[in-house]
Amino acid sequence: MQIDVYDTAGQVVAQTDLDETVWGIEPHISVMHQALLRQQANARKGTHNTLTRGEVSGGGRKPWRQKGTGRARQGSIRSPQWKGGGVVWGPHPRSYEQDMPRQMRRLAIRSVLSAKLRDDRLTVVQGLAAIEPRTKSMKSVLAALPEARSVLIVVPDKASSDAVYKASGNLLDVEVITAGMVNVRDGLKYDRMVVMQEAIPVIEGLWALPEEKRTPSPFKLARLAGLAANQQPVAATAPAQEA
């Protein structure tokens, strides 16, 4: 697979090869959805808390005697029915963390990257690290590239892309992440993914399939051959001629 490479002036200057196991698979929608829900759930702090009647201060004395007052019997002014009392079945600190198999997590990332390329929402840029660390410079670069409502810029690392971070810090709907931090939520949130050419080997080094998994196993080949042999050809029938 090949894709056009743009310069900072918005001109196509070259082409670069892409790994099909990362950028050319059929996106798995259900796995992407599950990975997105997992990422959002794992981002929750879970620090919300309410006080039970045993944790609210006060209320150690019975407010009035049990009988003879004509009022309902009460044991504490910190009971749930009282104002300022404890909360019944309220939230307490807990973890919202969800688990997901490693192969499914990797499939979700590859599905997001492939969906960006399939929908023509992926732009590869060279020379972006050499721009001036000014907001005006980044605005002119993004204006020259294909139009997008929001942009996710993927850089190889922070050390070599300090100017990109500084130039994008004040721009709305523009986010900069390193290649090692590519995730499902940001990939789906931003309309266009702008990838520095130097970041492509880093992404493919993390998410590409190993060589032993690129070719189907003998068992799978035999099963596919059996399925093909069992398919009966459909005979073409000529339309009946009118008398």
Backbone as CSV, one residue per row, in Angstrom:
resi,resn,N_x,N_y,N_z,CA_x,CA_y,CA_z,C_x,C_y,C_z
1,MET,0.839,-1.184,0.000,0.000,0.000,0.000,0.880,1.241,0.000
2,GLN,0.430,2.267,-0.710,1.146,3.525,-0.766,0.176,4.677,-0.525
3,ILE,0.709,5.759,-0.006,-0.086,6.952,0.262,0.759,8.173,-0.078
4,ASP,0.090,9.238,-0.504,0.784,10.470,-0.839,1.364,11.129,0.407
5,VAL,2.502,11.774,0.238,3.165,12.511,1.314,3.137,13.990,0.956
6,TYR,2.616,14.811,1.868,2.520,16.251,1.660,3.672,16.952,2.363
7,ASP,4.010,18.132,1.847,4.922,18.996,2.577,4.110,20.035,3.343
8,THR,4.801,20.931,4.040,4.085,21.911,4.862,3.362,22.960,4.028
9,ALA,3.629,22.996,2.714,2.918,23.919,1.825,1.687,23.280,1.201
10,GLY,1.411,22.020,1.519,0.228,21.353,1.003,0.415,20.707,-0.345
11,GLN,1.665,20.533,-0.803,1.944,19.922,-2.094,2.361,18.464,-1.903
12,VAL,1.914,17.601,-2.826,2.316,16.192,-2.804,3.738,16.097,-3.345
13,VAL,4.654,15.624,-2.525,6.070,15.594,-2.908,6.605,14.182,-3.051
14,ALA,5.909,13.186,-2.509,6.424,11.816,-2.587,5.304,10.857,-2.215
15,GLN,5.646,9.592,-2.177,4.758,8.542,-1.714,5.521,7.651,-0.748
16,THR,4.796,7.080,0.195,5.418,6.196,1.174,4.615,4.915,1.283
17,ASP,5.301,3.836,1.635,4.655,2.533,1.770,4.029,2.406,3.155
18,LEU,2.884,1.705,3.195,2.184,1.439,4.441,2.005,-0.063,4.610
19,ASP,2.064,-0.509,5.840,1.877,-1.928,6.152,0.384,-2.245,6.090
20,GLU,0.024,-3.238,5.278,-1.390,-3.571,5.099,-2.017,-4.141,6.361
21,THR,-1.224,-4.761,7.223,-1.798,-5.319,8.451,-2.163,-4.239,9.461
22,VAL,-1.694,-3.026,9.238,-2.019,-1.906,10.138,-3.030,-0.962,9.503
23,TRP,-2.851,-0.666,8.229,-3.649,0.358,7.567,-4.652,-0.197,6.559
24,GLY,-4.621,-1.494,6.290,-5.447,-2.011,5.206,-6.399,-3.110,5.586
25,ILE,-6.730,-3.279,6.868,-7.659,-4.330,7.258,-9.090,-3.803,7.201
26,GLU,-10.037,-4.728,7.279,-11.446,-4.337,7.358,-11.751,-3.916,8.800
27,PRO,-12.161,-2.666,9.038,-12.405,-2.218,10.421,-13.465,-3.054,11.119
28,HIS,-13.163,-3.464,12.329,-14.080,-4.265,13.149,-14.855,-3.311,14.049
29,ILE,-16.088,-3.008,13.669,-16.852,-1.962,14.353,-17.148,-2.333,15.797
30,SER,-17.568,-3.566,16.035,-17.959,-3.946,17.405,-16.759,-3.936,18.351
31,VAL,-15.586,-4.336,17.874,-14.389,-4.309,18.724,-13.965,-2.869,18.994
32,MET,-14.080,-1.997,17.987,-13.787,-0.580,18.206,-14.713,0.008,19.255
33,HIS,-15.993,-0.341,19.194,-16.966,0.180,20.172,-16.647,-0.314,21.574
34,GLN,-16.318,-1.592,21.700,-15.984,-2.133,23.014,-14.716,-1.493,23.570
35,ALA,-13.721,-1.275,22.708,-12.485,-0.641,23.163,-12.719,0.804,23.581
36,LEU,-13.620,1.506,22.880,-13.930,2.882,23.260,-14.611,2.933,24.616
37,LEU,-15.583,2.060,24.852,-16.251,2.026,26.154,-15.262,1.682,27.267
38,ARG,-14.348,0.771,26.992,-13.343,0.403,27.998,-12.443,1.586,28.318
39,GLN,-12.001,2.310,27.298,-11.117,3.445,27.535,-11.820,4.539,28.324
40,GLN,-13.078,4.800,28.007,-13.828,5.812,28.749,-14.071,5.379,30.186
41,ALA,-14.367,4.101,30.391,-14.598,3.611,31.746,-13.324,3.659,32.578
42,ASN,-12.195,3.293,31.983,-10.932,3.303,32.722,-10.464,4.711,33.056
43,ALA,-11.003,5.712,32.349,-10.626,7.093,32.642,-11.402,7.662,33.833
44,ARG,-12.432,6.984,34.282,-13.219,7.487,35.415,-12.431,7.346,36.714
45,LYS,-12.498,8.366,37.541,-11.764,8.359,38.797,-12.447,7.501,39.850
46,GLY,-13.771,7.528,39.889,-14.496,6.741,40.879,-14.332,7.249,42.292
47,THR,-14.186,8.567,42.455,-13.967,9.142,43.792,-15.230,9.730,44.403
48,HIS,-16.389,9.596,43.718,-17.622,10.158,44.279,-18.009,9.377,45.542
49,ASN,-18.554,10.084,46.519,-18.821,9.454,47.809,-19.985,10.148,48.497
50,THR,-20.783,9.375,49.201,-21.852,9.896,50.064,-21.676,9.297,51.453
51,LEU,-22.220,9.972,52.458,-22.090,9.538,53.843,-23.326,8.753,54.269
52,THR,-23.092,7.627,54.905,-24.198,6.866,55.489,-24.545,7.447,56.857
53,ARG,-25.605,6.911,57.477,-26.016,7.456,58.774,-24.966,7.224,59.856
54,GLY,-24.103,6.243,59.651,-23.039,6.000,60.608,-21.847,6.916,60.426
55,GLU,-21.790,7.639,59.318,-20.661,8.523,59.041,-21.001,9.991,59.240
56,VAL,-22.287,10.348,59.322,-22.693,11.737,59.536,-22.514,12.080,61.007
57,SER,-21.940,13.259,61.265,-21.705,13.643,62.656,-23.014,14.046,63.326
58,GLY,-23.078,13.836,64.642,-24.261,14.211,65.422,-25.272,13.086,65.479
59,GLY,-26.364,13.378,66.167,-27.462,12.418,66.224,-27.277,11.300,67.224
60,GLY,-26.410,11.493,68.199,-26.198,10.417,69.162,-27.321,10.280,70.178
61,ARG,-28.130,11.339,70.370,-29.187,11.289,71.368,-30.536,11.104,70.678
62,LYS,-31.401,10.344,71.305,-32.757,10.181,70.789,-33.474,11.523,70.871
63,PRO,-34.065,12.001,69.764,-34.613,13.370,69.763,-35.761,13.588,70.755
64,TRP,-36.600,12.617,70.955,-37.669,12.680,71.974,-38.011,11.269,72.411
65,ARG,-38.808,11.190,73.475,-39.084,9.876,74.022,-39.966,9.069,73.075
66,GLN,-39.983,7.777,73.311,-40.637,6.871,72.367,-42.136,7.103,72.304
67,LYS,-42.788,7.282,73.427,-44.259,7.364,73.452,-44.720,8.628,74.191
68,GLY,-45.937,9.010,73.913,-46.566,10.077,74.664,-46.468,11.457,74.049
69,THR,-45.748,11.629,72.983,-45.616,12.965,72.382,-46.594,13.194,71.240
70,GLY,-47.146,12.133,70.707,-48.037,12.269,69.561,-47.310,12.336,68.229
71,ARG,-46.027,12.329,68.262,-45.244,12.365,67.031,-44.701,10.969,66.705
72,ALA,-44.221,10.815,65.473,-43.668,9.529,65.068,-42.394,9.257,65.851
73,ARG,-42.179,8.005,66.139,-40.998,7.623,66.914,-39.741,7.804,66.055
74,GLN,-38.718,8.387,66.664,-37.452,8.648,65.988,-36.321,8.240,66.912
75,GLY,-35.249,7.707,66.262,-34.106,7.289,67.060,-32.896,8.189,66.904
76,SER,-32.836,8.938,65.782,-31.682,9.792,65.542,-32.062,10.839,64.498
77,ILE,-31.533,12.043,64.674,-31.791,13.083,63.675,-30.895,12.905,62.449
78,ARG,-30.044,11.880,62.424,-29.191,11.601,61.271,-29.699,10.397,60.477
79,SER,-30.957,10.014,60.721,-31.576,8.970,59.912,-31.821,9.486,58.495
80,PRO,-31.953,8.611,57.512,-32.069,9.064,56.115,-33.266,9.973,55.856
81,GLN,-34.348,9.862,56.606,-35.517,10.695,56.333,-35.376,12.119,56.867
82,TRP,-34.324,12.385,57.624,-34.104,13.718,58.164,-33.219,14.527,57.217
83,LYS,-33.466,15.853,57.190,-32.584,16.741,56.465,-31.212,16.747,57.125
84,GLY,-30.171,16.553,56.318,-28.821,16.442,56.849,-28.469,15.057,57.325
85,GLY,-29.376,14.098,57.102,-29.101,12.730,57.520,-28.273,11.973,56.509
86,GLY,-28.082,10.704,56.798,-27.290,9.862,55.910,-28.019,9.549,54.613
87,VAL,-27.272,9.044,53.636,-27.800,8.692,52.317,-27.847,7.174,52.204
88,VAL,-28.992,6.678,51.741,-29.178,5.239,51.582,-28.796,4.830,50.153
89,TRP,-27.988,3.828,50.016,-27.571,3.284,48.713,-26.912,4.349,47.825
90,GLY,-26.210,5.279,48.426,-25.509,6.288,47.639,-24.206,5.754,47.065
91,PRO,-23.580,6.506,46.149,-22.320,6.048,45.550,-21.169,6.122,46.539
92,HIS,-20.220,5.228,46.380,-19.013,5.178,47.198,-17.814,4.929,46.281
93,PRO,-16.607,5.287,46.693,-15.437,5.102,45.831,-15.292,3.661,45.366
94,ARG,-15.097,3.509,44.054,-14.893,2.185,43.489,-14.167,2.323,42.145
95,SER,-13.704,1.236,41.618,-12.990,1.216,40.346,-13.948,0.836,39.225
96,TYR,-13.874,1.575,38.130,-14.680,1.280,36.945,-13.857,0.554,35.874
97,GLU,-12.691,0.077,36.239,-11.775,-0.496,35.256,-12.377,-1.729,34.590
98,GLN,-12.218,-1.795,33.266,-12.653,-2.931,32.474,-11.439,-3.583,31.823
99,ASP,-11.520,-4.873,31.656,-10.433,-5.610,31.017,-10.834,-5.975,29.594
100,MET,-9.835,-6.232,28.760,-10.071,-6.573,27.365,-8.880,-7.383,26.879
101,PRO,-9.109,-8.458,26.149,-7.984,-9.260,25.665,-7.022,-8.435,24.808
102,ARG,-5.753,-8.806,24.886,-4.712,-8.044,24.195,-4.939,-8.041,22.687
103,GLN,-5.318,-9.166,22.120,-5.520,-9.226,20.676,-6.675,-8.326,20.235
104,MET,-7.701,-8.217,21.063,-8.826,-7.336,20.730,-8.416,-5.872,20.824
105,ARG,-7.585,-5.534,21.802,-7.106,-4.156,21.915,-6.280,-3.778,20.691
106,ARG,-5.423,-4.682,20.252,-4.598,-4.398,19.079,-5.456,-4.322,17.822
107,LEU,-6.473,-5.180,17.727,-7.366,-5.136,16.572,-8.128,-3.819,16.522
108,ALA,-8.511,-3.296,17.670,-9.235,-2.023,17.703,-8.373,-0.879,17.189
109,ILE,-7.103,-0.850,17.587,-6.208,0.206,17.103,-6.020,0.097,15.594
110,ARG,-5.774,-1.106,15.105,-5.597,-1.278,13.664,-6.876,-0.938,12.898
111,SER,-8.022,-1.210,13.495,-9.290,-0.881,12.833,-9.459,0.625,12.713
112,VAL,-9.091,1.369,13.750,-9.210,2.829,13.699,-8.283,3.394,12.630
113,LEU,-7.041,2.920,12.586,-6.090,3.419,11.593,-6.540,3.065,10.169
114,SER,-7.042,1.863,9.986,-7.514,1.468,8.659,-8.752,2.251,8.251
115,ALA,-9.624,2.555,9.217,-10.820,3.338,8.899,-10.455,4.751,8.466
116,LYS,-9.426,5.333,9.071,-8.982,6.667,8.657,-8.483,6.663,7.221
117,LEU,-7.710,5.643,6.865,-7.206,5.559,5.497,-8.329,5.263,4.516
118,ARG,-9.238,4.379,4.889,-10.344,4.027,3.991,-11.249,5.218,3.727
119,ASP,-11.494,6.042,4.738,-12.382,7.192,4.598,-11.663,8.438,4.097
120,ASP,-10.404,8.291,3.678,-9.606,9.414,3.185,-9.480,10.497,4.250
121,ARG,-9.259,10.082,5.479,-9.075,10.996,6.602,-7.692,10.866,7.211
122,LEU,-6.746,10.412,6.407,-5.363,10.262,6.856,-4.458,11.079,5.950
123,THR,-3.603,11.903,6.554,-2.663,12.735,5.802,-1.272,12.548,6.379
124,VAL,-0.329,12.217,5.517,1.074,12.045,5.917,1.840,13.291,5.495
125,VAL,2.584,13.873,6.437,3.295,15.137,6.210,4.765,14.943,6.530
126,GLN,5.620,15.541,5.718,7.049,15.551,6.009,7.512,16.990,6.244
127,GLY,8.527,17.127,7.082,9.068,18.442,7.381,8.285,19.225,8.404
128,LEU,7.331,18.587,9.082,6.515,19.334,10.052,7.317,19.719,11.289
129,ALA,8.335,18.942,11.627,9.125,19.239,12.825,9.976,20.492,12.659
130,ALA,10.145,20.969,11.416,11.007,22.124,11.174,10.241,23.444,11.152
131,ILE,8.946,23.442,11.466,8.195,24.695,11.439,8.563,25.557,12.642
132,GLU,8.218,26.836,12.550,8.450,27.728,13.678,7.484,27.399,14.810
133,PRO,7.927,27.506,16.046,7.036,27.206,17.180,6.052,28.348,17.442
134,ARG,5.242,28.667,16.443,4.278,29.756,16.548,2.920,29.261,16.070
135,THR,1.878,29.768,16.679,0.521,29.367,16.301,0.231,29.722,14.849
136,LYS,0.737,30.862,14.399,0.498,31.291,13.022,1.078,30.299,12.021
137,SER,2.229,29.740,12.333,2.847,28.781,11.431,2.011,27.510,11.311
138,MET,1.519,26.995,12.427,0.712,25.785,12.382,-0.614,26.034,11.686
139,LYS,-1.200,27.202,11.882,-2.459,27.511,11.202,-2.271,27.523,9.695
140,SER,-1.176,28.064,9.220,-0.939,28.093,7.776,-0.702,26.687,7.224
141,VAL,-0.038,25.824,7.991,0.188,24.451,7.539,-1.129,23.688,7.448
142,LEU,-1.957,23.789,8.481,-3.232,23.074,8.472,-4.171,23.611,7.405
143,ALA,-4.087,24.908,7.108,-4.927,25.472,6.053,-4.522,24.963,4.679
144,ALA,-3.233,24.631,4.486,-2.776,24.123,3.194,-3.091,22.652,2.998
145,LEU,-3.277,21.900,4.099,-3.586,20.478,4.004,-5.077,20.284,3.731
146,PRO,-5.509,19.067,3.380,-6.943,18.822,3.162,-7.779,19.274,4.344
147,GLU,-8.954,19.828,4.043,-9.792,20.458,5.053,-10.306,19.439,6.063
148,ALA,-10.445,19.876,7.311,-10.949,19.008,8.373,-11.534,19.873,9.475
149,ARG,-12.558,19.337,10.151,-13.170,20.051,11.279,-12.257,20.042,12.499
150,SER,-11.576,18.931,12.721,-10.646,18.807,13.839,-9.491,17.929,13.389
151,VAL,-8.336,18.114,14.030,-7.109,17.468,13.571,-6.399,16.815,14.751
152,LEU,-5.974,15.582,14.538,-5.119,14.876,15.490,-3.753,14.704,14.837
153,ILE,-2.737,15.353,15.404,-1.383,15.304,14.859,-0.596,14.240,15.614
154,VAL,-0.038,13.286,14.871,0.734,12.195,15.463,2.208,12.437,15.161
155,VAL,3.006,12.562,16.218,4.443,12.826,16.084,5.202,11.605,16.585
156,PRO,6.452,11.422,16.130,7.208,10.227,16.570,7.539,10.248,18.059
157,ASP,7.950,11.403,18.597,8.267,11.528,20.020,8.262,13.000,20.380
158,LYS,8.289,13.280,21.668,8.239,14.664,22.130,9.551,15.394,21.905
159,ALA,10.658,14.688,22.027,11.956,15.351,21.952,12.188,16.000,20.598
160,SER,11.792,15.325,19.526,12.045,15.850,18.185,10.888,16.684,17.649
161,SER,9.837,16.859,18.422,8.633,17.549,17.934,8.204,18.660,18.881
162,ASP,9.165,19.269,19.542,8.825,20.319,20.495,8.165,21.508,19.810
163,ALA,8.609,21.838,18.597,8.015,22.967,17.880,6.556,22.700,17.516
164,VAL,6.211,21.445,17.225,4.829,21.097,16.883,3.931,21.280,18.098
165,TYR,4.391,20.874,19.259,3.604,21.058,20.486,3.374,22.537,20.773
166,LYS,4.411,23.350,20.640,4.282,24.771,20.941,3.386,25.479,19.917
167,ALA,3.491,25.086,18.655,2.690,25.744,17.619,1.220,25.351,17.675
168,SER,0.898,24.221,18.291,-0.483,23.741,18.327,-1.176,23.985,19.659
169,GLY,-0.453,24.487,20.639,-1.023,24.592,21.972,-2.230,25.493,22.082
170,ASN,-2.306,26.552,21.258,-3.404,27.509,21.364,-4.494,27.301,20.314
171,LEU,-4.422,26.229,19.549,-5.402,25.994,18.497,-6.525,25.106,19.011
172,LEU,-7.750,25.531,18.739,-8.904,24.726,19.111,-9.044,23.548,18.151
173,ASP,-9.559,22.434,18.675,-9.814,21.231,17.872,-8.547,20.699,17.219
174,VAL,-7.395,20.943,17.840,-6.131,20.387,17.363,-5.437,19.743,18.559
175,GLU,-5.086,18.470,18.419,-4.433,17.730,19.496,-3.182,17.068,18.952
176,VAL,-2.135,17.045,19.768,-0.869,16.422,19.379,-0.586,15.271,20.334
177,ILE,-0.313,14.088,19.774,0.040,12.925,20.587,1.243,12.239,19.936
178,THR,1.947,11.464,20.719,3.059,10.684,20.183,2.528,9.399,19.564
179,ALA,3.348,8.787,18.706,2.918,7.571,18.007,2.634,6.432,18.980
180,GLY,3.334,6.408,20.087,3.091,5.353,21.065,1.818,5.521,21.849
181,MET,1.170,6.686,21.752,-0.058,6.957,22.491,-1.292,6.967,21.598
182,VAL,-1.194,6.455,20.395,-2.362,6.372,19.513,-3.415,5.490,20.171
183,ASN,-4.649,5.978,20.223,-5.702,5.248,20.920,-7.013,5.369,20.160
184,VAL,-7.985,4.589,20.579,-9.267,4.513,19.876,-10.063,5.803,20.059
185,ARG,-10.093,6.338,21.264,-10.926,7.515,21.524,-10.493,8.715,20.692
186,ASP,-9.204,9.018,20.682,-8.726,10.160,19.904,-8.866,9.902,18.407
187,GLY,-8.656,8.656,17.993,-8.800,8.348,16.582,-10.214,8.552,16.075
188,LEU,-11.211,8.280,16.918,-12.602,8.477,16.521,-13.090,9.898,16.782
189,LYS,-12.478,10.574,17.734,-12.943,11.909,18.103,-12.581,12.949,17.042
190,TYR,-11.371,12.882,16.511,-10.894,13.916,15.595,-11.162,13.509,14.147
191,ASP,-11.547,14.503,13.358,-11.984,14.255,11.991,-10.851,13.766,11.101
192,ARG,-9.672,14.358,11.203,-8.550,13.991,10.338,-7.323,13.691,11.190
193,MET,-6.592,12.677,10.780,-5.353,12.310,11.445,-4.180,12.723,10.562
194,VAL,-3.372,13.639,11.057,-2.179,14.100,10.353,-0.977,13.425,11.000
195,VAL,-0.305,12.576,10.235,0.795,11.774,10.758,2.101,12.259,10.141
196,MET,3.059,12.578,10.979,4.388,12.889,10.479,5.000,11.633,9.865
197,GLN,5.721,11.810,8.768,6.286,10.652,8.074,7.214,9.858,8.985
198,GLU,7.901,10.531,9.898,8.802,9.838,10.810,8.051,8.979,11.829
199,ALA,6.746,9.228,12.014,5.972,8.472,12.999,5.416,7.173,12.446
200,ILE,5.397,6.998,11.128,4.823,5.788,10.549,5.597,4.536,10.958
201,PRO,6.958,4.516,10.892,7.669,3.308,11.353,7.407,2.998,12.830
202,VAL,7.212,4.030,13.639,6.940,3.787,15.061,5.582,3.124,15.229
203,ILE,4.574,3.617,14.514,3.236,3.035,14.609,3.241,1.591,14.114
204,GLU,3.859,1.368,12.977,3.876,0.013,12.428,4.711,-0.933,13.288
205,GLY,5.743,-0.423,13.935,6.522,-1.268,14.834,5.736,-1.714,16.050
206,LEU,4.750,-0.921,16.445,3.935,-1.267,17.610,2.758,-2.162,17.252
207,TRP,2.109,-1.914,16.120,0.819,-2.540,15.850,0.821,-3.511,14.680
208,ALA,1.898,-3.623,13.916,1.903,-4.536,12.777,1.912,-5.988,13.261
209,LEU,1.308,-6.868,12.461,1.308,-8.287,12.782,2.697,-8.873,12.569
210,PRO,3.109,-9.805,13.414,4.401,-10.475,13.173,4.337,-11.331,11.915
211,GLU,5.489,-11.697,11.407,5.566,-12.420,10.141,4.857,-13.765,10.200
212,GLU,4.915,-14.444,11.358,4.312,-15.771,11.433,2.792,-15.733,11.395
213,LYS,2.193,-14.537,11.646,0.746,-14.427,11.626,0.206,-13.806,10.341
214,ARG,1.089,-13.446,9.425,0.633,-12.824,8.182,0.085,-13.855,7.198
215,THR,0.590,-15.094,7.257,0.103,-16.137,6.363,-0.855,-17.041,7.123
216,PRO,-1.942,-17.491,6.501,-2.890,-18.366,7.200,-2.271,-19.713,7.520
217,SER,-2.733,-20.325,8.596,-2.218,-21.616,9.019,-2.674,-22.709,8.055
218,PRO,-1.975,-23.865,8.022,-2.412,-24.969,7.148,-3.840,-25.420,7.441
219,PHE,-4.234,-25.387,8.705,-5.606,-25.776,9.047,-6.617,-24.827,8.419
220,LYS,-6.329,-23.517,8.467,-7.242,-22.540,7.876,-7.275,-22.663,6.358
221,LEU,-6.122,-22.924,5.740,-6.094,-23.107,4.291,-6.917,-24.322,3.882
222,ALA,-6.801,-25.422,4.650,-7.583,-26.615,4.335,-9.074,-26.366,4.501
223,ARG,-9.430,-25.596,5.540,-10.855,-25.297,5.756,-11.402,-24.425,4.641
224,LEU,-10.627,-23.432,4.198,-11.075,-22.581,3.097,-11.193,-23.376,1.802
225,ALA,-10.257,-24.322,1.587,-10.337,-25.152,0.390,-11.574,-26.041,0.416
226,GLY,-11.909,-26.556,1.601,-13.115,-27.376,1.713,-14.385,-26.591,1.474
227,LEU,-14.403,-25.348,1.964,-15.579,-24.513,1.723,-15.737,-24.193,0.243
228,ALA,-14.616,-23.933,-0.439,-14.688,-23.633,-1.862,-15.132,-24.845,-2.664
229,ALA,-14.709,-26.066,-2.225,-15.101,-27.265,-2.953,-16.571,-27.589,-2.789
230,ASN,-17.141,-27.214,-1.652,-18.549,-27.518,-1.392,-19.511,-26.559,-2.071
231,GLN,-19.008,-25.470,-2.582,-19.889,-24.516,-3.248,-20.251,-25.037,-4.627
232,GLN,-21.549,-25.160,-4.878,-22.043,-25.666,-6.154,-22.197,-24.514,-7.124
233,PRO,-21.665,-24.640,-8.349,-21.872,-23.560,-9.324,-23.339,-23.454,-9.744
234,VAL,-23.785,-22.241,-9.922,-25.165,-21.986,-10.316,-25.242,-21.989,-11.824
235,ALA,-26.064,-22.885,-12.393,-26.191,-22.994,-13.843,-26.997,-21.835,-14.373
236,ALA,-26.497,-21.236,-15.426,-27.212,-20.124,-16.043,-28.323,-20.664,-16.917
237,THR,-29.508,-20.148,-16.769,-30.672,-20.591,-17.530,-31.024,-19.507,-18.528
238,ALA,-31.249,-19.953,-19.752,-31.623,-18.988,-20.797,-33.084,-18.620,-20.650
239,PRO,-33.463,-17.378,-20.918,-34.872,-16.982,-20.796,-35.727,-17.727,-21.833
240,ALA,-36.903,-18.104,-21.419,-37.811,-18.842,-22.295,-38.268,-17.949,-23.439
241,GLN,-38.288,-18.528,-24.625,-38.708,-17.758,-25.802,-40.219,-17.845,-25.934
242,GLU,-40.783,-16.729,-26.308,-42.221,-16.708,-26.490,-42.610,-17.436,-27.749
243,ALA,-43.698,-18.165,-27.709,-44.181,-18.911,-28.865,-44.689,-17.941,-29.932
